[in-house]
Amino acid sequence: QVQLQESGGGLVQAGGSLRLSCAVSRNIFNINIMGWYRQAPGKQRELVATMTSGGTTDYADSVKGRFVISRDNTKKTAYLQMGSLQPEDTAVYYCKVRILAVEYWGQGTQVTVSS
């Protein structure tokens, strides 16, 4: 069973920064896509950023220029560096990975941005 361990969430003031991490529990070599999604209260889960094994990235328009996704394939870990955080970034952030044709989700980590 593949498990994802997320960390790095918390409370930050507007304009601040946080870095999220997502580590895959097993020694797997075919992690195609690693990504971050978020879900704010009363809203649908939405894509934040993804990165393929080849390094191609995709970002939501709302985070472009503020968030940066990266991954360390040797550590099987994805990161989300979040800067210039705003209250509207408050949400539970979920990590998702695709291994071959199967997708796995993390439990989520809360990010709260105070004004």
Secondary structure, 3 states (H helix, E strand, C coil): CCCEEEECCEEEECCCCEEEEEEECCCCCCEEEEEEEEECCCCCCEEEEEEECCCCEEECCCCCCCEEEEEECCCCEEEEEECCCCHHHCEEEEEEEEECCEEEECCCEEEEEEC
